[in-house]
Amino acid sequence: MNVSRANFKAALERFNGIIPNCKLVSFDLEMSGLTSHPTKRTLWIDNPQDYYSKIRDSAQSFAITQFGVCLWSLNKRSGLWTSHPFNFEITTHQPLVGERVFLSQASSLKFLSQNSFDFNRWIYEGVEYMSKEEEEKVGKSPHSPGRVFVLAPTQSANPIVLTKPDDIAYVDSLKEKIKTWMDGGREERLGLPTNNSFQRRLVYELLPTYPGLIVDRQPGPPGQFIYVVSMTEEQRQAEESKLRQKAEEDFFYSIGLRHVFDRIAQSKLTIVGHNCFLDFAHILQKFERNLPEDVRDYKILLNGLFPRLMDTKYLCKTPELSPFIPDTQTALSNLYNYVKQPSSGFSMPSIDFAEDFDKYSDDQQKIFHEAGYDAYVTGCCFLALSSKFSDLQFPERVRNPVLQFVQSPLFFPHFGKMNLVGSDIVFNAVGEDKVPNRENMFLVSDLTPDVKTNHLTDHFKVFGNLRIRWVDEKSAVLVFDHIPKTIVTSNTFQVRSISKIVEREDRMVTRGEGAIVKKRKLEDSRGVPAGSSDFPEKCHIL
């Protein structure tokens, strides 16, 4: 179901009616960009705090363009899962909190365009949103409707006695304006000019002599005016009731997509994303509050809202499932196509679409990178993965393997774990992040532009099988399958183990030395000294 501002209220009613009967929520986001600056790119050697800080910057800098949510209900008797995919268009326009400013990344906008994203619909028809923090600043109750009709006060017991000719002439001009307005084909309201507080008091003392005139406190054109309209008390109350209702409706739409976020958080259902560390950061930044600086505070916030969050990318890398899923098949589209194949060893539970939610029912027309479709596909992958998990843990056949496993204590250790793109660390929202032993890793820095992966591989392969992880254009990490007993360098090479890397004053330094350094001349398989020809000589290894 596509949801814009026009059908948001009806869609939210459907959403609120469906979610109490659901067992699972899957979601996906599309964004206006990923990285605000080259220095903000996540690196393979980032520690959890550094990695989170860069993701926090991304969530604070870029906009969400689409929010896909798929609700999943289960018929326990038949084992049939029913999907309810929502594709919310989300706009950054929000008049109550002021002008929003966000970044756009050219490559991301091109990517959206290539995947048929409708930018006009995003800007003109998107659903608004307001975070809880923003709502607290605006005020819990709806804004004043902006226009209030107030009866003029009764005549003062101590009216002003006019003596100055200018004041008398001013009051006479007011009377003439009121008479002309009431006698003629008048406009809806009359503006009485006032230049100071004394003149405003004169206006309020004059108005009680005209029964039926009511002060209209709607902001008018530039200048100092008191506006009046002609209506009875009953008419005034009816008008104010309509204006108040309009203000409440406007405030409802200003909260907008936050209503969906709140309902999901309140449900405490299992919520599933794919490679979703950045997605959750965006969700909390947009709908909850400005993200905290410390990753430990972020974990408390995240786990408090979503204690049963799950990442299908992480599941693919678990010891239980990784033997069954090739590394090349863990991207969302690849994973979906893979687990549907009988030869994969995975089984997809029976799935159908609820009425009015069948946009994605034709499996031949895949709409990857539309958030609603990706949310649906993420749910499908989770059902297949958790079903496999259940088969491994419960060899005896059960009627609802997915539900059996999700509700099993065996599944609890996987809640709150997320994959970090380009990192070997698993993020843990409910505890300490496990940083792998990195004694088999070495950082190469100050590389010249002509150094390529094959140069590094050829030069260092004599010490064992290795992989190259590029940090940026000038540095890379050597990852050996086993810790080398010796590291041999050419004349300009220095080697240190980087079992733990920390960032200090914008330089990467190391703690401890886990390798024995021995200098001698190397020859490659051709008998050519390493570093003398193909491999540029100017290279420094920290």
FENLINSUL-V932925 format. One record per residue. SS is DSSP state (alpha for helix, beta for strand, coil for the rest). PHI is phi in whole degrees, -180 to 180 (999 if undefined). OMEGA is omega in whole degrees, 0 to 359 (none if undefined). Layout:
# FENLINSUL-V932925
ss: {SS & SS}
phi: {PHI & PHI}
omega: {OMEGA & OMEGA}
This chain:
# FENLINSUL-V932925
ss: {coil & beta & beta & coil & coil & coil & coil & alpha & alpha & alpha & alpha & alpha & alpha & alpha & alpha & alpha & alpha & alpha & alpha & coil & coil & beta & beta & beta & beta & beta & beta & beta & beta & beta & beta & coil & coil & coil & coil & coil & coil & alpha & alpha & alpha & coil & coil & coil & coil & coil & coil & coil & alpha & alpha & alpha & alpha & alpha & alpha & alpha & alpha & alpha & alpha & alpha & alpha & alpha & alpha & beta & coil & beta & beta & beta & beta & beta & beta & beta & beta & beta & beta & beta & beta & coil & coil & coil & coil & beta & beta & beta & beta & beta & beta & beta & beta & beta & beta & beta & coil & coil & coil & coil & alpha & alpha & alpha & coil & coil & coil & coil & coil & beta & coil & coil & alpha & alpha & alpha & alpha & alpha & alpha & alpha & alpha & alpha & coil & coil & coil & coil & alpha & alpha & alpha & alpha & alpha & alpha & alpha & coil & beta & coil & beta & coil & coil & alpha & alpha & alpha & alpha & alpha & alpha & alpha & coil & coil & coil & coil & coil & coil & coil & coil & coil & coil & beta & beta & beta & coil & coil & coil & coil & coil & coil & coil & coil & coil & coil & coil & coil & coil & alpha & alpha & alpha & alpha & alpha & alpha & alpha & alpha & alpha & alpha & alpha & alpha & alpha & alpha & alpha & alpha & alpha & alpha & alpha & coil & coil & coil & coil & coil & coil & beta & beta & beta & beta & coil & coil & coil & alpha & alpha & alpha & alpha & alpha & alpha & alpha & alpha & alpha & alpha & alpha & coil & coil & coil & coil & coil & beta & beta & beta & beta & coil & coil & coil & coil & coil & coil & coil & coil & beta & beta & beta & beta & beta & beta & coil & coil & alpha & alpha & alpha & alpha & alpha & alpha & alpha & alpha & alpha & alpha & alpha & alpha & alpha & alpha & alpha & alpha & alpha & alpha & alpha & alpha & alpha & alpha & alpha & beta & coil & alpha & alpha & alpha & alpha & alpha & alpha & alpha & alpha & alpha & alpha & coil & coil & beta & beta & beta & beta & coil & coil & coil & alpha & alpha & alpha & alpha & alpha & alpha & alpha & alpha & alpha & alpha & alpha & coil & coil & coil & coil & coil & coil & coil & alpha & alpha & alpha & alpha & alpha & alpha & alpha & alpha & alpha & alpha & alpha & coil & coil & coil & beta & beta & beta & alpha & alpha & alpha & alpha & alpha & coil & coil & coil & coil & coil & alpha & alpha & alpha & coil & coil & alpha & alpha & alpha & coil & coil & alpha & alpha & alpha & alpha & alpha & alpha & alpha & alpha & coil & coil & alpha & alpha & alpha & coil & coil & coil & coil & coil & coil & beta & beta & beta & coil & coil & coil & coil & coil & coil & coil & coil & coil & coil & coil & coil & coil & coil & coil & coil & coil & alpha & alpha & alpha & alpha & alpha & alpha & alpha & alpha & alpha & alpha & alpha & alpha & alpha & alpha & alpha & alpha & alpha & alpha & alpha & alpha & alpha & alpha & alpha & coil & coil & coil & coil & coil & coil & coil & alpha & alpha & alpha & alpha & alpha & alpha & coil & coil & alpha & alpha & alpha & alpha & coil & coil & coil & coil & beta & beta & beta & coil & coil & coil & coil & coil & coil & beta & beta & beta & coil & coil & coil & coil & coil & beta & coil & coil & coil & coil & coil & coil & beta & beta & beta & beta & beta & coil & coil & coil & coil & coil & coil & coil & alpha & alpha & alpha & alpha & alpha & alpha & alpha & alpha & alpha & alpha & alpha & coil & coil & beta & beta & beta & beta & beta & beta & beta & coil & coil & beta & beta & beta & beta & beta & beta & coil & coil & coil & coil & coil & beta & beta & beta & beta & coil & coil & coil & coil & coil & coil & coil & coil & coil & coil & coil & beta & beta & beta & beta & coil & coil & beta & beta & beta & beta & coil & coil & coil & coil & coil & beta & beta & beta & beta & coil & coil & coil & beta & coil & coil & coil & coil & coil & beta & coil & coil & coil & coil & coil & coil & coil & coil & coil & coil & beta & beta & coil}
phi: {999 & -78 & -126 & -121 & -62 & -63 & -116 & -63 & -62 & -67 & -65 & -66 & -62 & -63 & -59 & -66 & -78 & -86 & -62 & -62 & -100 & -101 & -111 & -159 & -129 & -119 & -149 & -159 & -126 & -115 & -135 & -84 & 175 & -125 & -129 & -78 & -162 & -53 & -73 & -99 & -71 & -70 & -116 & -63 & -98 & -63 & -81 & -56 & -67 & -63 & -62 & -61 & -60 & -73 & -68 & -60 & -60 & -64 & -66 & -83 & -96 & -108 & -103 & -85 & -102 & -144 & -127 & -101 & -134 & -124 & -93 & -124 & -111 & -129 & -88 & -63 & -73 & -91 & 79 & -84 & -95 & -112 & -101 & -132 & -83 & -114 & -117 & -90 & -80 & -128 & -105 & -87 & -63 & -156 & -64 & -71 & -103 & 95 & -68 & -91 & -120 & -143 & -93 & -129 & -106 & -55 & -65 & -70 & -65 & -63 & -61 & -62 & -62 & -65 & -107 & 65 & -73 & -96 & -70 & -64 & -65 & -59 & -77 & -93 & -120 & -68 & -82 & -76 & -154 & -147 & -73 & -62 & -64 & -66 & -63 & -63 & -73 & -71 & 123 & -65 & -85 & -57 & -57 & -54 & -62 & 90 & -143 & -128 & -98 & -125 & -63 & -66 & -64 & -68 & -60 & -67 & -70 & -126 & -66 & -73 & -96 & -84 & -127 & -80 & -57 & -65 & -70 & -64 & -64 & -64 & -66 & -61 & -67 & -65 & -61 & -65 & -62 & -66 & -63 & -61 & -66 & -77 & -83 & -97 & -75 & -78 & -76 & -60 & -143 & -117 & -100 & -102 & -72 & -138 & -107 & -160 & -66 & -64 & -66 & -63 & -65 & -61 & -62 & -67 & -76 & -80 & -59 & -60 & -80 & -122 & -57 & 95 & -84 & -128 & -73 & -106 & -92 & -79 & -56 & -109 & -63 & -55 & 121 & -98 & -139 & -111 & -98 & -128 & -132 & -110 & -162 & -80 & -62 & -63 & -64 & -62 & -64 & -66 & -65 & -66 & -64 & -65 & -66 & -66 & -63 & -65 & -64 & -65 & -66 & -62 & -69 & -59 & -72 & -69 & -63 & 53 & -67 & -61 & -59 & -68 & -57 & -60 & -67 & -65 & -62 & -67 & -70 & 56 & -74 & -65 & -116 & -120 & -130 & -122 & 53 & -105 & -61 & -67 & -60 & -65 & -62 & -62 & -60 & -70 & -65 & -80 & -111 & -107 & -167 & -61 & -63 & -69 & -75 & -87 & -61 & -68 & -69 & -63 & -61 & -62 & -63 & -65 & -68 & -66 & -85 & -130 & -70 & -122 & -80 & -143 & -119 & -67 & -64 & -62 & -58 & -61 & -99 & -69 & -57 & -71 & -102 & -57 & -65 & -101 & -128 & -62 & -57 & -75 & -112 & -97 & -66 & -56 & -64 & -65 & -64 & -61 & -66 & -71 & -70 & -80 & -77 & -57 & -71 & -74 & 88 & -101 & -127 & -90 & -61 & -66 & -133 & -137 & -111 & -70 & -60 & 76 & -124 & -102 & -57 & -103 & -72 & -83 & -70 & -79 & -107 & -78 & -120 & -60 & 77 & -95 & -59 & -64 & -68 & -63 & -64 & -63 & -63 & -59 & -63 & -60 & -63 & -63 & -62 & -68 & -67 & -71 & -65 & -65 & -55 & -64 & -61 & -73 & -86 & -124 & -56 & -71 & -68 & -123 & -68 & -124 & -60 & -65 & -63 & -59 & -78 & -61 & -88 & -85 & -58 & -66 & -88 & -57 & -62 & -93 & -69 & 83 & -94 & -138 & -73 & -108 & -58 & 72 & -132 & -99 & -96 & -98 & -73 & -125 & -73 & -113 & -175 & -76 & -78 & -86 & -91 & -62 & -64 & -114 & -69 & -96 & -120 & -139 & -93 & -107 & -130 & 59 & -77 & -83 & -59 & -84 & -81 & -118 & -58 & -65 & -64 & -64 & -62 & -63 & -73 & -106 & -68 & -67 & -95 & 133 & -63 & -149 & -121 & -109 & -116 & -76 & -89 & -156 & -67 & -114 & -149 & -150 & -113 & -93 & -116 & -89 & -63 & -134 & -69 & -66 & -73 & -137 & -123 & -112 & -125 & -87 & -59 & -102 & -93 & -127 & -128 & -140 & -69 & -116 & -59 & -147 & -109 & -126 & -100 & -141 & 52 & 63 & -123 & -88 & -124 & -125 & -114 & 86 & -126 & -102 & -127 & -88 & -97 & -137 & -101 & -161 & -86 & -109 & -126 & -87 & -64 & -93 & 82 & -95 & -56 & -62 & 89 & -92 & -132 & -60 & -88 & -57 & -76 & -83 & -149 & -125 & -110 & -76}
omega: {174 & 183 & 174 & 179 & 184 & 182 & 184 & 184 & 179 & 180 & 179 & 177 & 177 & 181 & 181 & 179 & 183 & 192 & 178 & 182 & 185 & 178 & 191 & 174 & 173 & 186 & 176 & 178 & 164 & 189 & 180 & 179 & 184 & 187 & 185 & 183 & 179 & 180 & 181 & 176 & 176 & 182 & 182 & 183 & 177 & 170 & 185 & 181 & 179 & 180 & 180 & 181 & 179 & 177 & 177 & 178 & 179 & 181 & 180 & 186 & 189 & 182 & 167 & 179 & 176 & 177 & 179 & 178 & 176 & 177 & 184 & 175 & 186 & 169 & 186 & 183 & 183 & 184 & 182 & 174 & 179 & 183 & 177 & 183 & 175 & 176 & 184 & 168 & 185 & 182 & 177 & 182 & 180 & 186 & 185 & 182 & 179 & 183 & 176 & 177 & 180 & 179 & 171 & 179 & 186 & 182 & 179 & 178 & 177 & 179 & 178 & 180 & 179 & 179 & 170 & 177 & 182 & 183 & 178 & 179 & 178 & 185 & 189 & 187 & 184 & 177 & 178 & 174 & 176 & 180 & 177 & 179 & 178 & 179 & 178 & 178 & 180 & 184 & 183 & 182 & 180 & 177 & 170 & 181 & 177 & 181 & 181 & 178 & 184 & 175 & 177 & 181 & 176 & 183 & 182 & 177 & 180 & 182 & 178 & 175 & 184 & 178 & 182 & 180 & 181 & 180 & 179 & 180 & 180 & 180 & 178 & 179 & 177 & 180 & 180 & 178 & 182 & 181 & 180 & 181 & 183 & 182 & 188 & 175 & 192 & 172 & 184 & 181 & 183 & 177 & 179 & 186 & 175 & 182 & 182 & 183 & 179 & 179 & 177 & 178 & 178 & 179 & 182 & 176 & 181 & 188 & 180 & 178 & 178 & 180 & 178 & 176 & 183 & 179 & 178 & 185 & 173 & 178 & 181 & 179 & 179 & 182 & 182 & 180 & 164 & 184 & 179 & 174 & 180 & 177 & 177 & 178 & 179 & 178 & 179 & 181 & 179 & 179 & 180 & 177 & 179 & 180 & 179 & 178 & 178 & 179 & 179 & 178 & 178 & 180 & 176 & 180 & 177 & 173 & 170 & 188 & 176 & 176 & 180 & 178 & 182 & 183 & 178 & 181 & 180 & 185 & 184 & 176 & 170 & 180 & 191 & 171 & 177 & 183 & 201 & 180 & 178 & 181 & 180 & 177 & 177 & 183 & 180 & 179 & 185 & 190 & 183 & 184 & 174 & 188 & 178 & 181 & 185 & 181 & 179 & 176 & 177 & 179 & 179 & 180 & 183 & 183 & 177 & 180 & 185 & 182 & 182 & 179 & 184 & 180 & 181 & 176 & 177 & 181 & 180 & 184 & 179 & 179 & 181 & 187 & 185 & 177 & 184 & 185 & 177 & 180 & 182 & 185 & 185 & 170 & 190 & 182 & 179 & 182 & 180 & 180 & 183 & 186 & 177 & 182 & 178 & 182 & 182 & 184 & 177 & 177 & 179 & 177 & 178 & 184 & 169 & 181 & 176 & 178 & 182 & 181 & 188 & 181 & 185 & 186 & 178 & 186 & 177 & 181 & 182 & 183 & 180 & 180 & 157 & 192 & 180 & 179 & 179 & 176 & 178 & 181 & 177 & 177 & 178 & 180 & 180 & 179 & 180 & 182 & 182 & 175 & 177 & 176 & 182 & 179 & 181 & 183 & 182 & 184 & 178 & 183 & 176 & 186 & 182 & 186 & 181 & 181 & 179 & 184 & 182 & 180 & 182 & 174 & 179 & 182 & 187 & 181 & 183 & 177 & 177 & 180 & 180 & 174 & 173 & 184 & 177 & 180 & 176 & 179 & 172 & 178 & 181 & 183 & 185 & 180 & 180 & 176 & 180 & 178 & 183 & 174 & 185 & 179 & 179 & 185 & 182 & 182 & 176 & 182 & 180 & 179 & 176 & 185 & 183 & 176 & 180 & 181 & 183 & 177 & 180 & 181 & 182 & 185 & 188 & 184 & 179 & 180 & 179 & 178 & 183 & 172 & 180 & 175 & 180 & 176 & 173 & 184 & 186 & 182 & 180 & 178 & 174 & 181 & 180 & 176 & 179 & 180 & 180 & 176 & 178 & 172 & 183 & 185 & 172 & 188 & 187 & 184 & 170 & 186 & 171 & 174 & 177 & 181 & 174 & 181 & 176 & 179 & 180 & 180 & 176 & 175 & 176 & 178 & 182 & 174 & 177 & 177 & 184 & 182 & 175 & 182 & 179 & 183 & 172 & 181 & 181 & 172 & 177 & 185 & 180 & 183 & 180 & 179 & 180 & 178 & 185 & 183 & 184 & 188 & 181 & 187 & 183 & 181 & 183 & 179 & 178 & none}
